[in-house]
Structures are given as C-alpha cells and as structure tokens.
C-alpha cells in the first residue's frame, strides 16, 4: 500500500476520531484539524493501529510532523 492509498484509508479514521471531513493530504498537520491536540494524537495513533493491524513504539510517533510521515510509517509497519 502506498502513501496516497493509506491517506485515503485514513479519511474514515479522521471522521471517527476528530469528526473531520475535510480533504486530507500528506501535508495535513495538527494545525489543520481543530481536535488534533496531544490527546487527539494518541486517539489517532490508536485508531490507526487498530485499522491497519500494526503497533507503533511511542518514540516512532512522537515526532511526526504531518500525515504523510504517519502514512509512511504505516507503510513500513504494514510492509
């Protein structure tokens, strides 16, 4: 699965976690999504883990800068 396919699959997660129905791209950041604060980040990571059947180490997700980086990490884990 490539980055754009993963981001497309994340639209459902963003609606569920943040009630966000806007367009998502690799450049989407927490500043673009009102509910994406530190607690929202944890909820997002848990939802992504469940959706894709993967597990992250805390150190892997702390420094993510945008949705593209998260999608790349999912691609690596889902391999």
Secondary structure, 3 states (H helix, E strand, C coil): CCHHHHHHHHHHHHHHHHCCCCCCCCCCCHHHCCCCCHHHHHHHHHHHHHHHCCCCCHHHHHCCCCHHHHHHHHHHHHC
